């Protein structure tokens, strides 16, 4: 999986799509929540997303990555989407964007 270019417009479209997916337990999208670690545009506009979950025992451990893959594949220009899951580093509240922290009353 070699990253051939940034293709910023496609990457931005993918990020916008990710911002429509919400964690069912926290009223914040998964991108602002800090669950998305990496978005790469690879050869032939294949998209690779590295993400985490709020915990390894997250109740949406199977459905959330599948939803991410499905919705990213609908972005115009995306040929294929692949989602990888990692728990390194483990997610914590420090990964939440400042905007989302304000929304959640954490700031």
Legacy VTK file of the C-alpha trace (Angstrom):
# vtk DataFile Version 3.0
C-alpha trace
ASCII
DATASET POLYDATA
POINTS 107 float
0.000 0.000 0.000
2.055 2.903 -1.225
0.673 6.380 -0.801
1.084 8.045 -4.186
-0.290 11.490 -3.437
-2.230 13.499 -0.944
-5.153 14.103 -3.321
-6.426 16.685 -0.858
-9.859 17.184 -2.426
-10.681 13.468 -2.199
-9.205 13.284 1.295
-11.328 16.279 2.367
-14.442 14.641 0.920
-13.673 11.455 2.855
-13.194 13.450 6.073
-16.498 15.249 5.478
-18.181 11.855 5.118
-16.526 10.616 8.333
-18.016 13.622 10.110
-21.499 12.253 9.367
-20.844 9.093 11.421
-21.581 9.358 15.126
-20.563 7.255 18.073
-23.866 5.925 19.447
-22.866 6.613 23.060
-21.384 10.098 22.620
-23.184 12.768 20.557
-20.055 13.671 18.555
-18.926 12.469 15.138
-16.103 9.921 15.064
-13.660 12.336 13.403
-14.063 15.076 16.054
-14.051 12.371 18.721
-10.516 11.451 17.663
-11.319 7.896 16.601
-9.791 8.397 13.136
-6.008 8.158 13.300
-5.213 8.233 9.602
-6.821 8.770 6.197
-4.668 7.783 3.216
-5.437 8.015 -0.469
-3.616 5.150 -2.190
-3.169 3.963 -5.783
-6.320 4.178 -7.912
-8.133 6.267 -5.253
-8.332 3.410 -2.794
-8.841 4.861 0.683
-7.251 3.405 3.791
-8.565 4.516 7.176
-6.876 3.636 10.432
-9.196 4.070 13.371
-9.728 3.067 16.951
-12.693 2.620 19.252
-13.333 4.216 22.628
-12.513 0.837 24.199
-11.712 -2.708 23.042
-15.074 -3.792 24.494
-16.982 -1.087 22.624
-20.525 -2.314 21.856
-20.169 -1.160 18.215
-16.785 -2.839 17.664
-18.105 -4.730 14.652
-20.730 -2.373 13.263
-18.874 0.963 13.433
-15.883 -0.018 11.224
-18.330 -1.601 8.750
-20.351 1.640 8.685
-17.148 3.644 8.091
-16.176 1.414 5.168
-19.646 1.486 3.657
-20.058 5.267 3.866
-16.545 6.050 2.597
-17.126 3.815 -0.432
-20.029 6.115 -1.380
-17.777 9.187 -1.646
-17.467 10.239 -5.297
-14.069 9.226 -6.630
-13.348 6.501 -4.074
-12.651 3.198 -5.814
-12.440 1.086 -2.658
-12.246 1.595 1.092
-10.358 -0.398 3.694
-10.607 0.143 7.443
-7.948 -0.930 9.909
-8.508 -1.012 13.668
-5.819 -0.327 16.235
-5.709 0.272 19.963
-2.231 1.820 19.888
-2.275 4.417 21.168
-5.375 3.749 23.212
-8.110 6.357 22.796
-8.668 8.843 25.595
-10.567 12.111 26.027
-7.474 14.155 25.121
-7.995 13.046 21.499
-11.349 14.838 21.263
-11.173 18.078 19.257
-11.531 21.330 21.190
-14.774 22.029 19.330
-16.237 18.690 20.444
-14.953 19.211 24.008
-16.876 22.486 24.142
-19.984 20.736 22.816
-19.646 18.042 25.475
-18.970 20.537 28.273
-15.417 19.270 28.819
-13.829 22.728 28.448
LINES 1 108
107 0 1 2 3 4 5 6 7 8 9 10 11 12 13 14 15 16 17 18 19 20 21 22 23 24 25 26 27 28 29 30 31 32 33 34 35 36 37 38 39 40 41 42 43 44 45 46 47 48 49 50 51 52 53 54 55 56 57 58 59 60 61 62 63 64 65 66 67 68 69 70 71 72 73 74 75 76 77 78 79 80 81 82 83 84 85 86 87 88 89 90 91 92 93 94 95 96 97 98 99 100 101 102 103 104 105 106
